[in-house]
Amino acid sequence: MGHVERTDKTLPLNEMMFYVRRDARLRERWNTDLESIAREFGLSREEYEALRDKDVRRLHELGVHQYYVPQILRLFYGASMNTNSHPALEAYKRAYPEETAQAFALVERLERRTRS
């Protein structure tokens, strides 16, 4: 998954997220005018498409800071009603299916251990 050392500090999407987090007007435009905001910040087509598609793995591969990816998902899906079936978590599950399967297998082993 995302690692700070893989963050691309020159990536326009990282700069955009820095400002979107702090500017209510940009946040208001997020779901209605995302492409325009992306152009204003100089995002490449690849960055915009990964953002628009909520492609967690691609965002990490592009160098989006790991702290910004959950914030991106919150902007799309909101932060309330977080459950194991929340769309933001589902985006991570799709991006990292092997890691998800390993995590669920570990949880199952630990639960079996505590039931014994």
N, C-alpha and C positions, 0 to 999 in steps of 0.2 A: 504494500500500500504506500501511501505518501510518506516521504521522508524529507525533513527540512533540508538536508544536504542536496536533494535533487530539485529543490525549488529554483526556478529561473527568475532571478531578481529583475531581469529586463523584460519579462513577459507583460505585455499590455494588460492582459486579463488580471494579473495580480494587482497592478495599479488601479484598474477599474474597480476591483472589489474593495480595495482600501477606501476609495471615495464613496462607493455605494453604501458601505456600512455606516458612513457618517452623514449621509445626505438624504433626508427624508424625501425630497423631490425625486431623486434618482430611484429610490426604493419604490415610490409610487408608480414610476414609469416602467419598472422592471417587467411586469406581466403584460403590459400593453404596448411597449415600445422598445423591447430588448435589442432588436437589430439596430435601431438608431443609436442607442447608448453604446453598443459595441463599435459602431462606426466612429462615434465621437472620441472614443478612447483608442482607436486604431487597431482593434483586434483583427487578426488574420481570419480568413474564412474558416480555417481549421479550428481556431480557438472558438469562434462564434458557434460553429456546428456542435462542438463538444459541449459547450455551455447550453445551447438550446436543447440538445438531446439529453442533457443531464447525465452524460457519460462519465461516470466517476473514474474509471480506469484511464480513459483518454485524458481527462483533466490532469490526473496525476502524471501521466506520461509527458504531457506538454510542459510540466513544471509549475502547475498551480500549487501554491502553498497549501500544505495539508490542512491548515486551520481554515482556509477559505472554502474548501470543498463542502463541508457541512453547512457553512453559512449560505453558500449558493443553493443548496438543497432546501434550506429553511425559507429562502426567498421564494422558491417555487411552490413548496408544499406547506409552509407554515411550521410552527414549532409546537402546536398543541396536539394532544391526543397521540403522543409518541408511544407506539406499541411495537411489537415484533413484526407487525404487518404494515407499519407506516411506509408510505412511498419512499421516503428518504432512505430507510433501512433496506428496502427492496432494491434501490439503486445500487447500494453497496453490494448486496447479495449477487446481483447480476454482474457487477464488475469483477467480483472476486469469488466465483463459485467454488473453486477448490478450497480456498481459505475458509469460506462459510461452512462447507461440509466438514472440514476439520474441526472448526469451532463447535458445531452442533454435536459431532461425535464425542468431543471432549466433555461437553456438558452432560451428555448421556452417560458416559463412563463415570463422571463424578456423582451424578444423581444415583446411579446404581450402587456406587460405593457407600453413599450416605444411607441408602435404604437397607443395606445389608447389616 
